Amino acid sequence: MPSDHKDQATLETGSAAGLFVLLWETLSKIFGTAATATLLARALKRASPSAPGLAELLITTKNFTYEYRLPDAWRASDNANAMAAFDRLLEELIPLLTALTGQVVVRQLARLEAFAAKGSLVTQEPPL
C-alpha cells in the first residue's frame, strides 16, 4: 500500500495529491503495483529536470512493497505549482502508456471524471 494511503479520504480530487492517488490506484488495478511504480518512476525521472515541484515526490520499494510519498504542497487544491508538476509528470507518462498499450489505458484514464474535467490527458500515437 502507498505510504499516503491512510490520508486518501482527506485528499481533494482537484488537488495534485488527489489526482496522483487516483492515477496510482487506477494504474495499479490495470498493471499491478510493481509495473505502476516502474512506469511512474520512469516518467518522474524524465520530468524532474524541468519540474522542480517533482523533487519531493518519491517512489520507493520496501520489502517488495511499492510506495510513494507525496509533497505536502500537493494536498492543496489551489496550488498551481503542484498541479503544473503533476501535469508535467503526466506529459512524460502518456507516451510510455501509449507505447505499451496503444490508446487503451490513456482513454480509460481520460474517462475518469477527475481527468476528464481537467482535460489533461491527450492521446498520442505510439512511436514507431
Helices and strands as residue ranges (DSSP letters): G 5-10, H 16-31, H 33-47, G 48-50, G 52-54, E 58-62, E 65-69, G 72-75, H 80-101, H 104-110, H 113-118
